[in-house]
Amino acid sequence: MKKALTIAVIILLAILLGVFSFLYWGTYDEGIRAGTVLRISKKGVIWKTYEGQLGLESFGALKKVSPLAETFDFSVERGNDSIVRLLESVALSGDRINLRYFKRYMVFPWRGKTKYFVTGVEQSFTPRAMQSQKEPFGH
């Protein structure tokens, strides 16, 4: 009886460890979102994590209606300091970027406040600096 109970506890612990591992490391969505960085900040009381927000614009989604304003909240995992610095610089410049991300199954507070984690940042081909070089009206 004692041996069966020990085996049952070991099996239960193995199942719980497997479920936790799946929820912790598993991803089920990868993609790219384009827009402008509205904010990037370090947040948290106990665990400090980098959290950001990307402003998305749905141009042409609805006819005869102004562009829809939508946001995409994301986190940046620890150790990705180069991504944080790049996000901070494009937040100040207002340039459009493409964010590469993946989505996890569950939120853990020491990782970030969202399920979405940025893995890469690509600058868009139409930076705001080029748009401002257009000639003013009347010339």
N, C-alpha and C positions, 0 to 999 in steps of 0.2 A: 504494500500500500504506500509506504513511504517513497519507494523508488518510482512509482507511477506519478505521485504528486511532484517529485523533483523533475521528472521528464516533462510534465505538463507545464510547470513554471518556466522551464528552459524554452520550451516551444512558444509559450506566450511572450516571453521576453524577446525571442528572435523575431516573432511577428511584429511586435511593437517597434523594435529597432528597424525592421524593414519598412514599416509604414512611415516612421519618422524620417528615415533616410530618403524615401521617395518624396515626401512633402518638403524636405529641406533642400535637396539638390535637384529635384526634378523640374523640368521646364516643359511647357506645353504650347508656347507661342513665341515666335521670333519674327521680327519685322523691322520696318523702317517707317518713321514718321517725320514729316517735314514741317517746319514752321520757324518761329522766332522764340528765343529763350526769354521768358517773362521774368523768371527769377531762378536763382540757385543759391541755396543757403545751407548752413550747417545747423541742424536742429536736434533736439533731444535733451532730456533731463539726465538720465543715467547713461544712455548710449548715444553718442553724437554721430549722426549720419547726414550725408549730403542729400538734400531733397531739391527737386527742381520742378519747373512748370514750363511747358512748351505751348505757345499760342498757335493753334491751327486755324487755318482759314479755308473754308469750303467754297472756293470760287466756282461759280457756275452750277452749284448743286441745285439751286432753285432759280427758276427764271423770274425776272422782274422783282427780285428781292435782294436786299443788300447781302454781302458775304456774311455767312454765319460765323460767329465767334465761338470757338470751342477750345478747351484746354486739355492737355495731356500731362498728368502728374507722373513723375518718375523719381527713382532713387539711383545713387551711384555707390557701388560697393567699395568698401575700404581697399586702399592700395591703388586706386585708379586716380591718382593725383593729377596726372596729365590731362585726363578727361575733365576733371573739375576746373583746372586752369583754363582750358579751351572754352568750356561752357561759360565761365566768368567773363572771358574776353568777348565772346560773341553776344553775351547779354548786354554788355556795355556798348557794343558797336551797332546792335540791332540787325545784324546780318541774318539772312535765312540759312538754316542748316538742316541737315538730315541726321536724325538720331537712329542708330542701330540699337535694338533692345531685345531682351527676352523677358518672358513673363513666367514667374514661379507660381506654384500651386497655393502657397500660403505665405503670410506675412510673419516675420519674426522681428521683434523690436530692435535687436542688435544689428540687423542687416539694413533695415530701411523701413519707411512708413508705407511704401506701396509694394505691389507685386511686380512692378515693371523696373528693370535694371538696365541702365545704358551700358553698352559694350563698345560703342564707337561713335564718333562725331565726324561728319563730313560737311565741309562748307559748300553751300549752294553756289551755282555758277552766276547768280545775279546779285552780288553784294550791294548793299545800300549805297556804298561809296560810288559805285558806277552809276547808280540811278541818279545821284545828286549832281553828276557831271553834265546832265542834259542842259541845253540852253534854256534860259529863262524866257517867259512869254514876251512876245513883241520883238524879238531879235532874230 
